[in-house]
Amino acid sequence: MKRDVGLRVPASCRPKNARGREKTFLSESIEEYVEGIYRLEKEYDAVGTGEISRYMNVAPASVTTMLKKLNNLKLVEHTPYHGVKCTPKGEALAIELLRRHRLIERLLVDFLGLPWDGVHDLACKLEHYISTDVAGRLSAALGHPKTCPHGNPVDEGEDDGSQSLWDSVMDQTYTILKITNEREDYLTYLKNLGLLPGTQIYLKERTPFGDVMSLEILPEGRPVSIGREVAIGVWAIPLCDSAVSDPHHK
């Protein structure tokens, strides 16, 4: 006798055939590419296939294939010899993904107590599985945080006035505002050095050769030396603007 089963597995959890799995994977892959290209645009004047290949950790041929798909979906514009950039449609998608990503990181760190330097990869996976409505509810539950644990704004679009340490002026004091490179090994390295958002530092000098920057972590003045690759991902603002802080300035 055939029994009537009232229980039903949700459609999203049903076993998929190979074609279905490919479609699901491709959807996540497309989102990751668009988000990655948007992130790279913030770091480089022109984003080429080489930068995307290194960011996504895939072969250049795979990037070329995906860029054709993204271009057909009107998510990016790819002009040979001039780089890749997100279209307004792609930018809107990337901004929404980043919002979900950073809210999830807040949840993982603030509520679940996961380490600051170990939540990025998990947030990358989970960001594809919550809706805009759920993200809004999550934001409310978290008290509408302004930044992720690494200092990046939950809501993109506003210029926070920061710049990478590598582009900053020497012989000046800064406050670290955010870390834009969220690889776990990179974040762990910064944590061990003490270069965290909110930390005050004095930029001492930059060597003319070798791409090495010397700085001091305040208030104790502990010396630290970092290379260009590290300095690029740390963004800071001057501790004070002399034109504003000096009452005698005209």
N, C-alpha and C positions, 0 to 999 in steps of 0.2 A: 504494500500500500504506500502510495506516494504521500509524504507528509508535507503540509504547507509550512514553509519556513518564513517566519516573520522577520527574522534578522537579515540585514543586508549590509554587505561591506560597502563603504563609500566608494563612489566612482574613482576617486583619485588613488584609492588603495587596491583596486582590482588588478589582478595579474595582467600584464601587457605582453602582446606578442613582440617580436623583434622590431616591427615597424613602429609600434606604439612607444617602445623604449627609446628608439632613435628620435622620435618626435619630441618626447619629454626632455631628453638630454640636449637636443638642439635648442630648445627654448631657453634652458638655463645657460647654455653656452653663449647664445646670442646676447643675453642680458649681461653676462660676465664681460664679454668683449666690449659692449657699449659702455659699461661702467668703467672698464679699464682705460678705454680711449679717452673718456672724460677726465679721469684722474691724470692721465699722462699729459693732457692739454694744459693742466694746471702747472705742470713741472717743466715742459719744454715749449719752445717757440713753435716748432713744427714737429708733429708726431709722424714718424715713418714706420714702415713695416718692421724694421729692426727693433725699435723700441717696443712695439706691440709684441713681437715674438719673444723678447726677453721677459716682458711683463707677464705674459700668459704662459711662458715656459713651453712653447710649442715651436715646431719648425716653421720657417718663413713661408713655405709652400702652403701650410695650413692657414696662416694669416691671410694670404692672398685669396684663397678660396672663401674664407669667411667674409672678407671685405666685400666680395662680390654680392654675397647674400645680404649683408647689411646695407649695401648701396641700393639693392633692389627693394628692400624694405623701407628705404628712405630714412634710415637711422644714422647713416654717416655719409659724408662726401669724401671721395678719394680722388685727388687730382695727382696724377703721376708727377714726380719730382717736386711737388708742393706739399705733400703730407696728407694726413687724414684728420678730419674733424667731425664732431657730432653735428647733425642737423638740429634744428629746434625740437623736433620730435625725439631724436636720440638724447638730446640734453635733458629733456623733461623726464625721460625714462631713467637716465642715470641719476638724476637728482632724487627721484623717488626711491630708487634702490639704495642710494647712500643713506637716505633718511631711515629706511628700515634697518639697514646694516648697523648704523650707529645707535639706534634705539635698542637693538638686540644686544649690542656690546654692553650698553648700560645695564640692561637686565642681567646679563651674565656676570658682570663684575659687581654691581651694587647689591643685587638680591641673592645671587647664587654663590657669590664669593670666589668666582674663578679668577685666576691671576690676570693682571692687567696686560701682560705680554702674550697671553695664550688664547685670546678669544676671537681674534680676527678670522682665522680659518673657519671656525664654527659659524660665526656670523655670516660669512660668505655663503655657506650652505643654506642657512635658515632664511636669509633675506628673500629667497625666491618663493617661499611658501606662506607668506603672510600678505594679506591684502592691505590696501591703503586704509580701509576702515579699522582693521585690527591694529595697524601701526598707530593710528590716531588714539585708539583706546590704550595702547601700550604707553604712548607718550603721556597721557593723562595719569595713568597709574604710577608712572615714574616721576610725576611732578613737573612735566614738560621741561626736561633737561635741555640746556642750550648746546652742550657739546657731548661728544663721545668720551670714553675714558682717556683717549689719546689727545684730546683737545680740539678735534675737528668739529666744525659746526654741524648740528643735526640738520638744520635747514640751510642749504646752500644758497648763495646769492649775495650775501653781504660781505663787503670787503672789511676784513678785521685789521687791516693795516700791517700785517706781519710780512716778513720776508725770510727766506732761508738764511741760515747763518753764513753760508758761503757768499752770499750777495750783500752781507751786512758790513757796516763800517767798523774798522778796527779802533782800538783805544776808546771803547764805549761800553756801557753797561746795558744789558738787555734782560728781558724776562721771557723765558721760553713759553710760547703760547700753544703750540700743537706739534704733533709728529705726523707727517704725511706718509711716511713709509711704515706700514704696519706688519711687515714680515716678523714672525716670532723671533727669529735669531737676531734681527736688527733691534727690536724692542728690548729683548733681554740684554743686549750689549749696552744700550742706552741706560737701562735700569741699573746695571752694574756700575756704570760711570757716574750715575746720579743726574743725568740729563733728562729730567721729567718736566712735564708742563707745570708752570708756576715757579720753576727754579730760576733764580737770578744768576746771571753769569757776566763776567767781564771778558770781552774779546781783546786779547792781547796783541797777537800778531799773526800774520800769515806768511809762510815762507815763499820766496819768489820761485823756488823750484821744489818739486816733490809733492805739491798739493797737500800741505799739512797746516792746520790751524791750531794755534795755542790759545787756551782760554783758562779762566779761573772760575771755579764754582764758589759763589758767595753764600754765606758771609765769611766762611773760614778761609777762602782764597785758595782752595785746593787746585793745583794745576792739572790740566787735562789736555791732551793733544789728540786731535781727530783728523781724519783725512777728508778729502772733498766728498767722497761717496756718502760718508756719514753726515757731514755738515749740510748737504743739500736737503735731507729729509727732516731737519730740525728747523722750525720756523719760530721767530721771536719778534718782539717789539721793543723799542728803546724803553728803558726804565722810566725815563721822563723826557719830555720835550722842553729843551731850554727856553724856547720861545714862549712857552706857556707857563713853565714853572718859575721863571725869573720875573719878579714883579717890576724890576727896573727895565726890562726889555721893552723897547719901543718898536 
